[in-house]
Amino acid sequence: MASARACANEDGCSEDAQIAAVDNAAKVTEDRLMRFLQICWVKYVKAKIEPGSTAGAVGAQSIGEPGTQMTLKTFHFAGVASMNVTQGVPRIKEIINASKDIGTPIISCKLTARDSESSARIVKGRLEKTHLGDIAWAAEYIYIGIIIDTEAIRKLQLDLTLDDIKWAIVNAKKLKIKEHSVIMLPKKNRLRVYVDVAKGVRTLHRAIIDIKDKDDTRGQKGDKEFLIEEGIIGELTTWNHVIEFTMSEYGMNIDLRHMMLLGDVMTYKGEVLGITRFGVAKMKDSVLMLASFEKTTYHLFDASVYGKSDSIAGVSESIIMGNAAANCGTSMPALYMPAPAISKHRKLLFEGSL
């Protein structure tokens, strides 16, 4: 093993490394090799499954049953009232439904200066949204005043009014200022632009420094602006918006194969589809299967209008029609009896007299 790592780190294997590999410098004994093969065999046997097993139903039960033991509440960071993480049943619902906007998106950022608390506070100050009212003397009168030089407008012969200037500010995409944030004062030839954010990421609600791990800054309600911020290691930034299950907090374990099966069902069409009425409609083509899920009359009416057909090949549609589910569970085995041997036809007594 040691010689293999040496070869991987250099342009080519040296003669000494080759000799070490031949001489078994890694000390791979027969007992270790047999133990390794035994572990591989055990994992292979555990991964086997009987043909015809209803993996979908078992997987659904495997994921759904632990959900009954979960709470409906959220987990709160110690000492931080406004910092919480959606867990339990609400988080499972977000994941299975492939929600684009989750309840509490949180980004964890690793800092370049891992041992400096002051550096962490500087990064926190840059990221956290700072309101203009936080740095102004009079919070109730926070605005940017614009005085219009009417004489300059007249000399330049511009057909320009206060209303035109207001809409020019509102329509500037980079400023992101709403119409109600610009107030006109015609008598004084002035405009008041009420600005909320002075610095930081607009979508960031709160940023905290993790006390237990000082090179970790957590930001709630953030976006990709974290990755390019100075003082943050972008490659080590993690985000809970990625679809993943978090059941370890409850001491519950789910078979990885069931998780992989659910992930495959949600993604095999080339996009992430949630287990909702809209996602299932894109996953399946069977009319009866869709009708058994939700909006029964809608699917049946749509199928009749467009002349759709159903092969009755799946489990749900087979149950609806009273058929055994093909190639699934108890419908796989069947009894066969060889045809009886029938002798050649011989003429009857009355056939000869005709």
C-alpha positions in Angstrom: 0.0 0.0 0.0 2.8 2.4 0.9 4.5 1.8 -2.5 1.3 2.5 -4.3 0.9 5.9 -2.7 4.5 6.7 -3.5 3.9 5.9 -7.2 0.8 8.0 -7.2 2.6 11.1 -5.9 5.5 11.0 -8.3 5.8 11.2 -12.1 6.9 7.5 -12.2 7.7 4.7 -9.8 11.3 4.6 -8.8 13.3 1.4 -8.8 13.3 1.3 -5.0 9.5 1.6 -4.9 9.2 -1.3 -7.4 11.5 -3.5 -5.3 9.5 -2.6 -2.2 6.3 -3.6 -3.9 7.8 -6.9 -5.0 9.2 -7.6 -1.5 5.7 -6.9 0.0 6.8 -3.9 2.0 3.1 -3.2 2.8 3.1 -6.4 4.9 -0.2 -7.7 3.4 -0.4 -11.1 5.2 -2.6 -14.0 4.2 -4.7 -13.5 7.3 -5.4 -9.8 6.4 -6.2 -10.7 2.8 -8.7 -13.4 3.9 -10.2 -11.1 6.4 -10.7 -8.5 3.6 -12.3 -11.1 1.3 -14.6 -12.2 4.2 -15.8 -8.6 4.7 -16.4 -8.3 1.0 -18.4 -11.5 1.0 -20.5 -10.5 4.0 -21.4 -7.1 2.4 -22.3 -8.9 -0.8 -24.6 -11.3 0.9 -26.3 -8.5 2.9 -26.8 -6.6 -0.4 -28.6 -9.5 -2.1 -32.3 -9.4 -2.5 -34.8 -12.1 -3.6 -36.2 -11.8 -7.1 -39.7 -10.3 -7.1 -39.3 -8.6 -3.7 -41.4 -5.4 -3.5 -38.5 -3.1 -2.9 -40.5 0.0 -3.4 -43.1 -0.8 -0.7 -40.4 -2.0 1.7 -38.4 1.1 1.1 -41.4 3.4 1.6 -42.1 1.7 4.9 -38.4 1.8 5.9 -38.4 5.6 5.4 -41.9 6.3 6.6 -41.9 4.3 9.9 -39.0 6.3 11.5 -40.9 9.4 10.6 -43.6 8.5 13.1 -41.0 8.8 15.8 -39.9 12.3 14.9 -40.9 15.6 16.3 -42.6 18.5 14.5 -40.3 21.1 16.0 -37.1 22.7 14.8 -33.6 22.5 16.4 -32.3 25.7 17.9 -28.7 26.7 18.2 -27.7 27.2 21.9 -27.9 30.8 22.9 -29.1 32.0 19.6 -32.9 32.5 19.5 -33.2 33.4 15.8 -30.9 30.6 14.5 -32.7 27.4 13.9 -32.6 24.4 11.6 -35.7 22.7 10.2 -35.6 19.0 11.2 -37.8 16.0 11.7 -41.0 15.7 9.7 -40.9 19.2 8.1 -37.4 18.6 6.8 -38.4 15.1 5.4 -41.3 16.8 3.7 -39.0 19.4 2.1 -36.7 16.7 0.8 -39.3 14.3 -0.6 -41.2 17.2 -2.2 -37.9 18.5 -3.7 -38.8 22.0 -2.4 -36.9 24.8 -4.1 -37.3 27.1 -1.2 -36.6 25.4 2.1 -37.5 26.8 5.5 -34.1 27.5 7.0 -31.3 27.5 4.4 -28.0 27.7 6.3 -24.4 28.0 4.9 -21.4 26.9 6.9 -18.2 28.7 5.8 -14.6 27.7 6.8 -12.3 30.7 7.4 -8.7 31.0 6.2 -7.7 32.5 9.5 -8.8 29.7 11.7 -7.3 30.8 15.0 -8.2 34.5 14.8 -11.5 35.6 16.4 -11.1 39.1 15.2 -10.8 37.9 11.6 -13.9 35.8 12.1 -15.8 38.9 13.3 -14.6 40.9 10.3 -15.9 38.3 7.9 -19.2 38.1 9.9 -19.5 41.9 9.6 -19.0 41.8 5.9 -21.5 39.1 5.3 -24.3 40.0 7.7 -26.8 42.4 6.4 -26.3 45.9 7.8 -29.3 48.3 7.7 -28.8 52.0 7.1 -30.7 52.6 10.3 -28.0 50.7 12.2 -25.4 53.3 11.3 -27.5 56.5 11.1 -28.2 59.0 13.9 -31.9 59.3 13.4 -33.4 55.9 12.4 -36.8 57.4 11.6 -35.4 59.8 9.0 -33.2 57.4 7.0 -33.1 58.4 3.3 -30.8 59.7 0.6 -31.7 63.2 -0.4 -31.4 64.3 -4.1 -31.6 68.0 -4.9 -32.5 68.6 -8.6 -30.8 71.6 -10.3 -33.8 72.9 -12.3 -31.6 75.7 -13.7 -29.2 73.2 -15.3 -32.2 71.3 -16.7 -33.5 74.5 -18.3 -30.1 75.5 -19.8 -29.7 72.0 -21.3 -33.2 72.2 -22.7 -34.0 68.8 -21.2 -37.7 67.6 -21.1 -37.2 66.2 -17.7 -39.5 66.2 -14.6 -39.2 64.9 -11.1 -41.4 62.0 -12.0 -39.1 61.1 -14.9 -36.1 61.0 -12.6 -38.1 58.9 -10.1 -38.9 56.2 -12.6 -35.4 56.3 -14.0 -34.2 55.3 -10.4 -36.9 52.7 -10.0 -36.1 51.1 -13.4 -32.4 50.9 -12.8 -32.0 47.1 -12.2 -28.7 47.3 -10.3 -30.2 49.7 -7.7 -33.1 47.4 -6.9 -35.2 50.2 -5.5 -39.0 49.8 -5.3 -41.4 52.5 -6.4 -42.7 53.2 -2.9 -39.1 53.8 -1.7 -38.8 57.0 -3.9 -40.7 60.1 -2.6 -41.0 63.3 -4.6 -41.0 66.8 -3.0 -42.0 69.0 -6.0 -42.0 72.3 -4.1 -38.4 71.8 -3.0 -37.3 70.1 -6.2 -36.0 67.1 -4.2 -36.2 63.4 -4.1 -36.0 61.1 -1.1 -34.7 57.6 -1.7 -35.3 55.3 1.2 -32.5 52.7 1.2 -32.6 49.7 3.5 -29.3 47.8 3.2 -26.0 49.6 3.5 -23.7 46.6 3.3 -23.7 42.8 3.3 -25.6 40.0 1.6 -29.2 41.1 1.0 -30.6 37.6 1.5 -28.6 36.9 4.7 -30.7 37.3 7.8 -28.1 36.5 10.4 -24.5 35.3 10.7 -23.0 33.7 13.8 -19.5 32.4 14.8 -19.5 28.8 16.0 -17.9 28.9 19.4 -17.0 25.2 19.3 -15.2 25.5 16.0 -13.8 29.0 15.5 -13.0 28.4 11.8 -16.7 28.0 11.1 -19.1 30.9 10.4 -22.7 30.0 9.9 -24.9 32.2 7.8 -28.7 31.9 7.6 -30.6 32.7 4.4 -27.6 33.1 2.2 -26.5 32.5 -1.4 -23.5 32.0 -3.6 -22.0 35.4 -2.6 -20.4 33.5 0.3 -18.0 31.6 -2.1 -16.2 34.7 -3.3 -16.0 36.6 0.0 -12.4 37.3 1.1 -11.4 35.3 4.1 -13.6 32.3 3.3 -12.4 28.9 1.8 -15.0 28.4 -0.9 -14.1 24.8 -1.5 -15.0 23.9 2.1 -18.3 25.8 2.2 -21.4 23.6 2.9 -25.1 24.3 2.5 -28.0 22.5 3.9 -30.1 23.3 0.8 -28.6 20.2 -0.8 -31.3 17.5 -0.7 -30.1 15.1 2.0 -31.7 13.3 4.9 -30.7 14.2 8.5 -32.1 11.4 10.7 -28.9 10.8 12.7 -30.0 13.5 15.2 -32.8 11.1 16.2 -30.6 8.0 16.4 -32.4 6.4 13.5 -30.7 4.5 10.7 -32.3 3.8 7.3 -31.0 1.3 4.8 -28.8 3.1 2.3 -30.4 1.1 -0.5 -33.8 2.4 0.3 -32.4 6.0 0.2 -30.7 5.3 -3.1 -33.9 3.8 -4.5 -35.9 6.9 -3.6 -33.2 9.1 -5.0 -33.3 7.1 -8.3 -37.0 7.4 -8.5 -36.8 11.2 -8.0 -34.1 11.7 -10.6 -34.3 9.0 -13.3 -36.1 11.4 -15.7 -33.1 13.7 -15.8 -34.3 16.3 -13.2 -35.2 16.3 -9.5 -38.9 15.6 -9.2 -40.7 15.7 -5.9 -43.2 13.0 -4.7 -46.1 15.4 -5.3 -49.0 15.4 -7.8 -46.8 17.4 -10.3 -43.7 15.3 -9.8 -45.5 11.9 -10.1 -47.3 13.0 -13.2 -43.9 13.5 -14.9 -42.5 10.2 -13.5 -45.3 7.8 -14.6 -47.2 7.3 -17.8 -49.9 5.0 -16.5 -53.3 6.7 -16.4 -54.7 4.4 -13.6 -51.6 4.8 -11.5 -51.8 8.6 -11.7 -55.5 8.4 -10.9 -54.9 6.3 -7.8 -52.5 9.0 -6.4 -54.4 12.3 -6.6 -56.9 14.2 -8.9 -58.6 11.0 -10.1 -61.3 12.6 -12.2 -58.8 15.0 -13.9 -56.5 12.2 -15.0 -59.4 10.0 -16.3 -61.0 12.9 -18.2 -57.6 13.9 -19.7 -57.0 10.3 -20.8 -60.4 10.1 -22.5 -59.9 13.4 -24.3 -56.5 12.5 -25.7 -57.2 8.8 -26.2 -54.5 7.5 -23.9 -53.9 3.8 -23.3 -52.7 1.9 -20.3 -50.8 -1.4 -20.4 -51.8 -2.3 -16.9 -48.2 -3.4 -16.1 -47.6 -1.7 -12.8 -48.6 -2.6 -9.3 -51.2 0.1 -8.6 -53.1 -0.3 -11.9 -53.0 -4.1 -11.6 -54.7 -3.9 -8.1 -57.3 -1.5 -9.5 -58.2 -4.0 -12.2 -58.2 -7.0 -9.9 -55.1 -8.5 -11.5 -52.0 -10.0 -9.9 -49.1 -7.5 -10.1 -46.9 -8.9 -12.9 -43.4 -10.0 -11.9 -43.9 -8.8 -8.3 -44.0 -10.7 -5.1 -46.4 -13.7 -5.0 -47.4 -13.2 -8.7 -44.0 -14.4 -9.9 -44.3 -18.1 -9.2 -46.9 -20.0 -11.2 -48.0 -23.7 -11.5 -47.5 -25.5 -14.8 -48.8 -28.9 -15.7 -47.6 -30.8 -18.9 -50.3 -31.4 -21.5 -51.8 -34.9 -21.2 -50.9 -37.4 -23.9 -54.0 -37.9 -26.2 -54.1 -41.0 -28.4 -54.9 -40.8 -32.1 -58.6 -40.5 -33.1 -60.4 -43.7 -33.9 -63.6 -44.1 -35.7 -66.8 -44.7 -33.7 -69.2 -47.5 -34.4 -71.8 -45.3 -36.0 -69.2 -43.4 -38.1 -68.6 -46.6 -40.2 -72.2 -47.1 -41.1 -72.7 -43.6 -42.6 
